[in-house]
Amino acid sequence: MEINQITEKIIGCAIEVHKHLGPGLLESAYEECLAYELQNAGLEVIRQKPVAVVYKEISLEYGYRMDILVENRVIIELKTVDAFHPVHEAQILTYMKFAHKNIGLLINFNVTLLKNGIKRYRK
């Protein structure tokens, strides 16, 4: 499956979750429901995937966890914040770097219209 097809499916599933739940819940609720929708769409999903941080010869295993990894290609980082801040972008870019993934989606469910809460990153 092409990467654009995967990200389109992910965004469609996220919109479905947001349509039913709306803003205002905890990140963990959106994660659970989005994982359910992604799996029902036929996508491989890994939740809370550990990301090792490598510094010179040292590997800090399980230093961080990405929210969702889809098809072993797309990192999804979920937020429920008033607005994205530079630290959120830094977080997903760091996950992409250390997990060696080229595509990341930052999704904020705490918005009225979900398309305003989605940012795509490409390495």
N, CA, C and O atoms as a GROMACS GRO file, in nm:
protein
  492
    1MET      N    1   0.085  -0.117   0.000
    1MET     CA    2   0.000   0.000   0.000
    1MET      C    3   0.090   0.124   0.000
    1MET      O    4   0.189   0.130   0.073
    2GLU      N    5   0.055   0.221  -0.081
    2GLU     CA    6   0.130   0.346  -0.089
    2GLU      C    7   0.117   0.425   0.040
    2GLU      O    8   0.016   0.416   0.110
    3ILE      N    9   0.219   0.503   0.070
    3ILE     CA   10   0.220   0.580   0.195
    3ILE      C   11   0.104   0.679   0.201
    3ILE      O   12   0.045   0.700   0.307
    4ASN      N   13   0.070   0.740   0.086
    4ASN     CA   14  -0.042   0.835   0.085
    4ASN      C   15  -0.175   0.765   0.112
    4ASN      O   16  -0.264   0.822   0.175
    5GLN      N   17  -0.189   0.642   0.065
    5GLN     CA   18  -0.310   0.565   0.094
    5GLN      C   19  -0.321   0.535   0.243
    5GLN      O   20  -0.429   0.540   0.302
    6ILE      N   21  -0.206   0.503   0.303
    6ILE     CA   22  -0.205   0.474   0.447
    6ILE      C   23  -0.244   0.598   0.526
    6ILE      O   24  -0.329   0.592   0.615
    7THR      N   25  -0.182   0.712   0.493
    7THR     CA   26  -0.213   0.834   0.570
    7THR      C   27  -0.356   0.879   0.546
    7THR      O   28  -0.420   0.933   0.638
    8GLU      N   29  -0.409   0.859   0.427
    8GLU     CA   30  -0.550   0.893   0.401
    8GLU      C   31  -0.642   0.808   0.487
    8GLU      O   32  -0.739   0.858   0.544
    9LYS      N   33  -0.612   0.679   0.497
    9LYS     CA   34  -0.693   0.591   0.583
    9LYS      C   35  -0.684   0.633   0.729
    9LYS      O   36  -0.785   0.636   0.800
   10ILE      N   37  -0.564   0.667   0.772
   10ILE     CA   38  -0.545   0.710   0.911
   10ILE      C   39  -0.628   0.835   0.940
   10ILE      O   40  -0.699   0.841   1.040
   11ILE      N   41  -0.620   0.933   0.851
   11ILE     CA   42  -0.694   1.057   0.871
   11ILE      C   43  -0.844   1.031   0.868
   11ILE      O   44  -0.919   1.088   0.948
   12GLY      N   45  -0.889   0.946   0.778
   12GLY     CA   46  -1.031   0.910   0.774
   12GLY      C   47  -1.077   0.845   0.904
   12GLY      O   48  -1.185   0.875   0.953
   13CYS      N   49  -0.994   0.757   0.959
   13CYS     CA   50  -1.028   0.691   1.085
   13CYS      C   51  -1.029   0.792   1.199
   13CYS      O   52  -1.115   0.787   1.287
   14ALA      N   53  -0.933   0.884   1.199
   14ALA     CA   54  -0.928   0.987   1.304
   14ALA      C   55  -1.052   1.076   1.298
   14ALA      O   56  -1.108   1.112   1.401
   15ILE      N   57  -1.094   1.111   1.178
   15ILE     CA   58  -1.214   1.193   1.160
   15ILE      C   59  -1.337   1.118   1.213
   15ILE      O   60  -1.423   1.177   1.278
   16GLU      N   61  -1.343   0.989   1.186
   16GLU     CA   62  -1.454   0.907   1.235
   16GLU      C   63  -1.459   0.908   1.389
   16GLU      O   64  -1.566   0.925   1.448
   17VAL      N   65  -1.345   0.891   1.452
   17VAL     CA   66  -1.338   0.893   1.598
   17VAL      C   67  -1.383   1.030   1.650
   17VAL      O   68  -1.463   1.039   1.743
   18HIS      N   69  -1.330   1.135   1.590
   18HIS     CA   70  -1.362   1.271   1.636
   18HIS      C   71  -1.510   1.303   1.615
   18HIS      O   72  -1.572   1.370   1.697
   19LYS      N   73  -1.565   1.254   1.505
   19LYS     CA   74  -1.707   1.276   1.477
   19LYS      C   75  -1.795   1.216   1.587
   19LYS      O   76  -1.896   1.274   1.626
   20HIS      N   77  -1.756   1.099   1.638
   20HIS     CA   78  -1.836   1.031   1.740
   20HIS      C   79  -1.807   1.081   1.881
   20HIS      O   80  -1.898   1.086   1.964
   21LEU      N   81  -1.682   1.117   1.910
   21LEU     CA   82  -1.646   1.154   2.046
   21LEU      C   83  -1.637   1.304   2.069
   21LEU      O   84  -1.664   1.352   2.179
   22GLY      N   85  -1.600   1.378   1.964
   22GLY     CA   86  -1.581   1.522   1.980
   22GLY      C   87  -1.456   1.552   2.063
   22GLY      O   88  -1.383   1.461   2.101
   23PRO      N   89  -1.432   1.679   2.090
   23PRO     CA   90  -1.316   1.717   2.171
   23PRO      C   91  -1.346   1.701   2.320
   23PRO      O   92  -1.461   1.685   2.360
   24GLY      N   93  -1.239   1.705   2.401
   24GLY     CA   94  -1.257   1.711   2.546
   24GLY      C   95  -1.225   1.587   2.625
   24GLY      O   96  -1.230   1.590   2.748
   25LEU      N   97  -1.191   1.477   2.559
   25LEU     CA   98  -1.158   1.355   2.633
   25LEU      C   99  -1.007   1.344   2.655
   25LEU      O  100  -0.930   1.425   2.603
   26LEU      N  101  -0.968   1.246   2.731
   26LEU     CA  102  -0.826   1.220   2.752
   26LEU      C  103  -0.765   1.158   2.627
   26LEU      O  104  -0.832   1.090   2.549
   27GLU      N  105  -0.636   1.182   2.610
   27GLU     CA  106  -0.562   1.126   2.496
   27GLU      C  107  -0.577   0.974   2.487
   27GLU      O  108  -0.588   0.919   2.378
   28SER      N  109  -0.576   0.907   2.602
   28SER     CA  110  -0.584   0.761   2.604
   28SER      C  111  -0.715   0.709   2.543
   28SER      O  112  -0.716   0.603   2.481
   29ALA      N  113  -0.823   0.782   2.561
   29ALA     CA  114  -0.952   0.740   2.502
   29ALA      C  115  -0.945   0.749   2.350
   29ALA      O  116  -0.990   0.658   2.280
   30TYR      N  117  -0.888   0.857   2.298
   30TYR     CA  118  -0.874   0.871   2.153
   30TYR      C  119  -0.780   0.765   2.097
   30TYR      O  120  -0.803   0.712   1.988
   31GLU      N  121  -0.675   0.735   2.171
   31GLU     CA  122  -0.581   0.632   2.124
   31GLU      C  123  -0.650   0.497   2.110
   31GLU      O  124  -0.634   0.429   2.009
   32GLU      N  125  -0.725   0.460   2.211
   32GLU     CA  126  -0.796   0.331   2.209
   32GLU      C  127  -0.893   0.325   2.092
   32GLU      O  128  -0.897   0.225   2.019
   33CYS      N  129  -0.972   0.430   2.073
   33CYS     CA  130  -1.072   0.431   1.967
   33CYS      C  131  -1.009   0.439   1.829
   33CYS      O  132  -1.057   0.376   1.735
   34LEU      N  133  -0.902   0.517   1.815
   34LEU     CA  134  -0.835   0.527   1.686
   34LEU      C  135  -0.771   0.394   1.649
   34LEU      O  136  -0.778   0.352   1.533
   35ALA      N  137  -0.708   0.327   1.744
   35ALA     CA  138  -0.650   0.195   1.718
   35ALA      C  139  -0.757   0.098   1.670
   35ALA      O  140  -0.734   0.021   1.577
   36TYR      N  141  -0.872   0.101   1.734
   36TYR     CA  142  -0.985   0.017   1.694
   36TYR      C  143  -1.025   0.044   1.549
   36TYR      O  144  -1.041  -0.049   1.470
   37GLU      N  145  -1.042   0.172   1.514
   37GLU     CA  146  -1.081   0.208   1.378
   37GLU      C  147  -0.975   0.169   1.276
   37GLU      O  148  -1.009   0.120   1.168
   38LEU      N  149  -0.849   0.189   1.309
   38LEU     CA  150  -0.741   0.155   1.216
   38LEU      C  151  -0.737   0.004   1.190
   38LEU      O  152  -0.720  -0.039   1.076
   39GLN      N  153  -0.752  -0.074   1.296
   39GLN     CA  154  -0.754  -0.219   1.280
   39GLN      C  155  -0.874  -0.264   1.197
   39GLN      O  156  -0.861  -0.353   1.114
   40ASN      N  157  -0.989  -0.203   1.220
   40ASN     CA  158  -1.108  -0.236   1.140
   40ASN      C  159  -1.091  -0.196   0.994
   40ASN      O  160  -1.156  -0.254   0.907
   41ALA      N  161  -1.004  -0.099   0.967
   41ALA     CA  162  -0.976  -0.058   0.830
   41ALA      C  163  -0.871  -0.149   0.765
   41ALA      O  164  -0.832  -0.128   0.650
   42GLY      N  165  -0.825  -0.250   0.839
   42GLY     CA  166  -0.731  -0.346   0.784
   42GLY      C  167  -0.585  -0.306   0.796
   42GLY      O  168  -0.499  -0.362   0.728
   43LEU      N  169  -0.556  -0.210   0.882
   43LEU     CA  170  -0.418  -0.165   0.900
   43LEU      C  171  -0.354  -0.231   1.021
   43LEU      O  172  -0.420  -0.258   1.122
   44GLU      N  173  -0.225  -0.258   1.010
   44GLU     CA  174  -0.148  -0.311   1.121
   44GLU      C  175  -0.118  -0.197   1.219
   44GLU      O  176  -0.070  -0.091   1.179
   45VAL      N  177  -0.147  -0.220   1.345
   45VAL     CA  178  -0.134  -0.116   1.448
   45VAL      C  179  -0.053  -0.168   1.566
   45VAL      O  180  -0.077  -0.277   1.617
   46ILE      N  181   0.044  -0.088   1.607
   46ILE     CA  182   0.118  -0.116   1.730
   46ILE      C  183   0.102   0.007   1.819
   46ILE      O  184   0.136   0.118   1.779
   47ARG      N  185   0.051  -0.014   1.938
   47ARG     CA  186   0.030   0.096   2.033
   47ARG      C  187   0.145   0.102   2.132
   47ARG      O  188   0.201  -0.001   2.171
   48GLN      N  189   0.180   0.225   2.173
   48GLN     CA  190   0.283   0.249   2.274
   48GLN      C  191   0.413   0.177   2.241
   48GLN      O  192   0.473   0.111   2.326
   49LYS      N  193   0.455   0.191   2.117
   49LYS     CA  194   0.578   0.128   2.068
   49LYS      C  195   0.699   0.198   2.129
   49LYS      O  196   0.714   0.319   2.116
   50PRO      N  197   0.786   0.122   2.196
   50PRO     CA  198   0.906   0.181   2.254
   50PRO      C  199   0.999   0.236   2.145
   50PRO      O  200   1.012   0.179   2.037
   51VAL      N  201   1.063   0.347   2.176
   51VAL     CA  202   1.161   0.408   2.088
   51VAL      C  203   1.289   0.425   2.167
   51VAL      O  204   1.292   0.499   2.266
   52ALA      N  205   1.394   0.357   2.125
   52ALA     CA  206   1.522   0.370   2.192
   52ALA      C  207   1.588   0.500   2.151
   52ALA      O  208   1.583   0.540   2.034
   53VAL      N  209   1.650   0.566   2.246
   53VAL     CA  210   1.726   0.687   2.218
   53VAL      C  211   1.873   0.646   2.215
   53VAL      O  212   1.924   0.586   2.310
   54VAL      N  213   1.940   0.678   2.105
   54VAL     CA  214   2.079   0.638   2.089
   54VAL      C  215   2.168   0.762   2.100
   54VAL      O  216   2.148   0.862   2.032
   55TYR      N  217   2.266   0.750   2.189
   55TYR     CA  218   2.365   0.855   2.208
   55TYR      C  219   2.502   0.790   2.202
   55TYR      O  220   2.540   0.714   2.292
   56LYS      N  221   2.577   0.820   2.095
   56LYS     CA  222   2.708   0.760   2.072
   56LYS      C  223   2.695   0.609   2.080
   56LYS      O  224   2.624   0.550   1.998
   57GLU      N  225   2.760   0.544   2.176
   57GLU     CA  226   2.752   0.397   2.186
   57GLU      C  227   2.643   0.350   2.282
   57GLU      O  228   2.624   0.230   2.302
   58ILE      N  229   2.571   0.445   2.340
   58ILE     CA  230   2.471   0.411   2.442
   58ILE      C  231   2.332   0.410   2.379
   58ILE      O  232   2.294   0.503   2.308
   59SER      N  233   2.258   0.304   2.407
   59SER     CA  234   2.118   0.297   2.364
   59SER      C  235   2.030   0.292   2.488
   59SER      O  236   2.037   0.199   2.567
   60LEU      N  237   1.948   0.395   2.502
   60LEU     CA  238   1.856   0.402   2.616
   60LEU      C  239   1.725   0.336   2.573
   60LEU      O  240   1.634   0.401   2.523
   61GLU      N  241   1.717   0.206   2.595
   61GLU     CA  242   1.600   0.130   2.554
   61GLU      C  243   1.476   0.179   2.627
   61GLU      O  244   1.480   0.210   2.746
   62TYR      N  245   1.368   0.185   2.554
   62TYR     CA  246   1.240   0.221   2.611
   62TYR      C  247   1.241   0.359   2.677
   62TYR      O  248   1.170   0.383   2.774
   63GLY      N  249   1.322   0.447   2.624
   63GLY     CA  250   1.326   0.582   2.677
   63GLY      C  251   1.197   0.656   2.649
   63GLY      O  252   1.152   0.738   2.730
   64TYR      N  253   1.137   0.627   2.535
   64TYR     CA  254   1.014   0.695   2.494
   64TYR      C  255   0.921   0.594   2.430
   64TYR      O  256   0.961   0.484   2.393
   65ARG      N  257   0.795   0.634   2.417
   65ARG     CA  258   0.695   0.548   2.350
   65ARG      C  259   0.613   0.634   2.255
   65ARG      O  260   0.556   0.736   2.294
   66MET      N  261   0.609   0.589   2.129
   66MET     CA  262   0.521   0.658   2.034
   66MET      C  263   0.380   0.606   2.056
   66MET      O  264   0.361   0.490   2.092
   67ASP      N  265   0.281   0.691   2.035
   67ASP     CA  266   0.143   0.651   2.062
   67ASP      C  267   0.100   0.535   1.974
   67ASP      O  268   0.055   0.432   2.025
   68ILE      N  269   0.112   0.551   1.842
   68ILE     CA  270   0.068   0.446   1.750
   68ILE      C  271   0.164   0.441   1.632
   68ILE      O  272   0.206   0.544   1.580
   69LEU      N  273   0.199   0.319   1.592
   69LEU     CA  274   0.275   0.296   1.469
   69LEU      C  275   0.186   0.216   1.376
   69LEU      O  276   0.135   0.110   1.413
   70VAL      N  277   0.167   0.267   1.254
   70VAL     CA  278   0.077   0.204   1.157
   70VAL      C  279   0.158   0.146   1.041
   70VAL      O  280   0.241   0.214   0.980
   71GLU      N  281   0.131   0.017   1.012
   71GLU     CA  282   0.195  -0.051   0.900
   71GLU      C  283   0.348  -0.043   0.908
   71GLU      O  284   0.416  -0.050   0.806
   72ASN      N  285   0.400  -0.028   1.026
   72ASN     CA  286   0.544  -0.015   1.050
   72ASN      C  287   0.606   0.098   0.969
   72ASN      O  288   0.726   0.096   0.939
   73ARG      N  289   0.523   0.198   0.932
   73ARG     CA  290   0.571   0.307   0.846
   73ARG      C  291   0.532   0.446   0.892
   73ARG      O  292   0.607   0.541   0.868
   74VAL      N  293   0.418   0.460   0.959
   74VAL     CA  294   0.367   0.592   0.994
   74VAL      C  295   0.352   0.604   1.146
   74VAL      O  296   0.285   0.522   1.210
   75ILE      N  297   0.416   0.704   1.202
   75ILE     CA  298   0.405   0.732   1.344
   75ILE      C  299   0.289   0.829   1.365
   75ILE      O  300   0.277   0.930   1.296
   76ILE      N  301   0.205   0.796   1.462
   76ILE     CA  302   0.096   0.887   1.500
   76ILE      C  303   0.121   0.930   1.644
   76ILE      O  304   0.134   0.847   1.734
   77GLU      N  305   0.127   1.059   1.663
   77GLU     CA  306   0.139   1.116   1.798
   77GLU      C  307   0.010   1.192   1.826
   77GLU      O  308  -0.024   1.286   1.754
   78LEU      N  309  -0.059   1.151   1.930
   78LEU     CA  310  -0.190   1.210   1.963
   78LEU      C  311  -0.175   1.316   2.072
   78LEU      O  312  -0.093   1.304   2.163
   79LYS      N  313  -0.257   1.419   2.059
   79LYS     CA  314  -0.260   1.526   2.158
   79LYS      C  315  -0.403   1.566   2.186
   79LYS      O  316  -0.492   1.546   2.104
   80THR      N  317  -0.424   1.622   2.304
   80THR     CA  318  -0.551   1.687   2.339
   80THR      C  319  -0.512   1.818   2.406
   80THR      O  320  -0.522   1.833   2.528
   81VAL      N  321  -0.470   1.913   2.325
   81VAL     CA  322  -0.417   2.041   2.373
   81VAL      C  323  -0.493   2.156   2.308
   81VAL      O  324  -0.561   2.137   2.207
   82ASP      N  325  -0.480   2.275   2.366
   82ASP     CA  326  -0.545   2.392   2.308
   82ASP      C  327  -0.486   2.427   2.172
   82ASP      O  328  -0.557   2.471   2.082
   83ALA      N  329  -0.354   2.409   2.158
   83ALA     CA  330  -0.286   2.439   2.031
   83ALA      C  331  -0.154   2.364   2.029
   83ALA      O  332  -0.097   2.333   2.133
   84PHE      N  333  -0.106   2.334   1.908
   84PHE     CA  334   0.026   2.273   1.896
   84PHE      C  335   0.132   2.374   1.939
   84PHE      O  336   0.118   2.494   1.916
   85HIS      N  337   0.237   2.323   2.001
   85HIS     CA  338   0.350   2.405   2.041
   85HIS      C  339   0.476   2.344   1.981
   85HIS      O  340   0.475   2.227   1.941
   86PRO      N  341   0.584   2.418   1.973
   86PRO     CA  342   0.707   2.363   1.914
   86PRO      C  343   0.753   2.232   1.978
   86PRO      O  344   0.813   2.149   1.910
   87VAL      N  345   0.726   2.213   2.107
   87VAL     CA  346   0.767   2.089   2.172
   87VAL      C  347   0.694   1.968   2.112
   87VAL      O  348   0.751   1.858   2.110
   88HIS      N  349   0.572   1.985   2.065
   88HIS     CA  350   0.498   1.874   2.003
   88HIS      C  351   0.562   1.834   1.872
   88HIS      O  352   0.578   1.716   1.842
   89GLU      N  353   0.600   1.933   1.793
   89GLU     CA  354   0.670   1.905   1.667
   89GLU      C  355   0.805   1.839   1.695
   89GLU      O  356   0.842   1.743   1.628
   90ALA      N  357   0.876   1.890   1.793
   90ALA     CA  358   1.005   1.831   1.829
   90ALA      C  359   0.989   1.685   1.870
   90ALA      O  360   1.072   1.601   1.837
   91GLN      N  361   0.882   1.657   1.942
   91GLN     CA  362   0.858   1.520   1.989
   91GLN      C  363   0.838   1.424   1.871
   91GLN      O  364   0.903   1.319   1.867
   92ILE      N  365   0.753   1.458   1.778
   92ILE     CA  366   0.728   1.365   1.667
   92ILE      C  367   0.850   1.354   1.576
   92ILE      O  368   0.879   1.246   1.525
   93LEU      N  369   0.921   1.464   1.555
   93LEU     CA  370   1.041   1.459   1.473
   93LEU      C  371   1.149   1.373   1.539
   93LEU      O  372   1.224   1.304   1.471
   94THR      N  373   1.158   1.378   1.671
   94THR     CA  374   1.253   1.294   1.744
   94THR      C  375   1.215   1.147   1.730
   94THR      O  376   1.302   1.063   1.706
   95TYR      N  377   1.088   1.115   1.745
   95TYR     CA  378   1.043   0.977   1.727
   95TYR      C  379   1.076   0.928   1.586
   95TYR      O  380   1.124   0.816   1.568
   96MET      N  381   1.049   1.012   1.487
   96MET     CA  382   1.078   0.974   1.349
   96MET      C  383   1.228   0.947   1.330
   96MET      O  384   1.266   0.851   1.263
   97LYS      N  385   1.310   1.030   1.389
   97LYS     CA  386   1.455   1.015   1.376
   97LYS      C  387   1.502   0.884   1.439
   97LYS      O  388   1.570   0.804   1.374
   98PHE      N  389   1.467   0.862   1.566
   98PHE     CA  390   1.518   0.745   1.636
   98PHE      C  391   1.451   0.614   1.594
   98PHE      O  392   1.510   0.507   1.610
   99ALA      N  393   1.329   0.622   1.542
   99ALA     CA  394   1.260   0.501   1.495
   99ALA      C  395   1.288   0.476   1.346
   99ALA      O  396   1.245   0.374   1.292
  100HIS      N  397   1.359   0.568   1.281
  100HIS     CA  398   1.393   0.556   1.139
  100HIS      C  399   1.268   0.545   1.052
  100HIS      O  400   1.258   0.457   0.965
  101LYS      N  401   1.173   0.634   1.076
  101LYS     CA  402   1.050   0.640   0.997
  101LYS      C  403   1.044   0.774   0.927
  101LYS      O  404   1.088   0.876   0.980
  102ASN      N  405   0.988   0.774   0.806
  102ASN     CA  406   0.986   0.895   0.723
  102ASN      C  407   0.860   0.978   0.735
  102ASN      O  408   0.860   1.096   0.698
  103ILE      N  409   0.752   0.920   0.787
  103ILE     CA  410   0.624   0.991   0.792
  103ILE      C  411   0.569   0.990   0.934
  103ILE      O  412   0.571   0.888   1.003
  104GLY      N  413   0.521   1.106   0.976
  104GLY     CA  414   0.458   1.117   1.107
  104GLY      C  415   0.336   1.206   1.099
  104GLY      O  416   0.333   1.304   1.024
  105LEU      N  417   0.234   1.171   1.175
  105LEU     CA  418   0.113   1.253   1.186
  105LEU      C  419   0.096   1.296   1.330
  105LEU      O  420   0.094   1.213   1.422
  106LEU      N  421   0.084   1.425   1.349
  106LEU     CA  422   0.054   1.482   1.479
  106LEU      C  423  -0.094   1.518   1.476
  106LEU      O  424  -0.137   1.599   1.394
  107ILE      N  425  -0.173   1.457   1.564
  107ILE     CA  426  -0.319   1.474   1.562
  107ILE      C  427  -0.366   1.527   1.697
  107ILE      O  428  -0.345   1.464   1.800
  108ASN      N  429  -0.429   1.643   1.693
  108ASN     CA  430  -0.486   1.704   1.813
  108ASN      C  431  -0.638   1.689   1.809
  108ASN      O  432  -0.704   1.747   1.723
  109PHE      N  433  -0.691   1.611   1.902
  109PHE     CA  434  -0.835   1.587   1.905
  109PHE      C  435  -0.912   1.697   1.979
  109PHE      O  436  -1.035   1.695   1.981
  110ASN      N  437  -0.841   1.791   2.039
  110ASN     CA  438  -0.907   1.896   2.115
  110ASN      C  439  -0.936   2.018   2.026
  110ASN      O  440  -0.900   2.131   2.061
  111VAL      N  441  -1.000   1.994   1.913
  111VAL     CA  442  -1.036   2.099   1.818
  111VAL      C  443  -1.181   2.077   1.775
  111VAL      O  444  -1.235   1.966   1.788
  112THR      N  445  -1.242   2.182   1.725
  112THR     CA  446  -1.380   2.170   1.678
  112THR      C  447  -1.387   2.092   1.548
  112THR      O  448  -1.473   2.005   1.531
  113LEU      N  449  -1.296   2.121   1.457
  113LEU     CA  450  -1.289   2.054   1.327
  113LEU      C  451  -1.154   1.985   1.317
  113LEU      O  452  -1.050   2.051   1.318
  114LEU      N  453  -1.154   1.852   1.306
  114LEU     CA  454  -1.031   1.775   1.317
  114LEU      C  455  -0.927   1.812   1.211
  114LEU      O  456  -0.807   1.806   1.238
  115LYS      N  457  -0.971   1.850   1.091
  115LYS     CA  458  -0.872   1.882   0.987
  115LYS      C  459  -0.782   1.998   1.032
  115LYS      O  460  -0.670   2.012   0.981
  116ASN      N  461  -0.828   2.079   1.127
  116ASN     CA  462  -0.746   2.188   1.181
  116ASN      C  463  -0.649   2.137   1.288
  116ASN      O  464  -0.565   2.213   1.337
  117GLY      N  465  -0.659   2.010   1.324
  117GLY     CA  466  -0.574   1.954   1.428
  117GLY      C  467  -0.480   1.847   1.377
  117GLY      O  468  -0.431   1.765   1.456
  118ILE      N  469  -0.454   1.845   1.247
  118ILE     CA  470  -0.367   1.743   1.190
  118ILE      C  471  -0.249   1.808   1.120
  118ILE      O  472  -0.265   1.899   1.038
  119LYS      N  473  -0.129   1.759   1.153
  119LYS     CA  474  -0.008   1.803   1.084
  119LYS      C  475   0.069   1.681   1.038
  119LYS      O  476   0.086   1.585   1.113
  120ARG      N  477   0.114   1.684   0.914
  120ARG     CA  478   0.190   1.574   0.857
  120ARG      C  479   0.336   1.616   0.848
  120ARG      O  480   0.368   1.727   0.807
  121TYR      N  481   0.423   1.524   0.887
  121TYR     CA  482   0.568   1.549   0.882
  121TYR      C  483   0.633   1.443   0.794
  121TYR      O  484   0.597   1.326   0.799
  122ARG      N  485   0.728   1.487   0.715
  122ARG     CA  486   0.802   1.397   0.627
  122ARG      C  487   0.950   1.424   0.644
  122ARG      O  488   0.993   1.539   0.644
  123LYS      N  489   1.025   1.320   0.659
  123LYS     CA  490   1.169   1.332   0.677
  123LYS      C  491   1.240   1.341   0.544
  123LYS      O  492   1.362   1.352   0.539
   0.00000   0.00000   0.00000
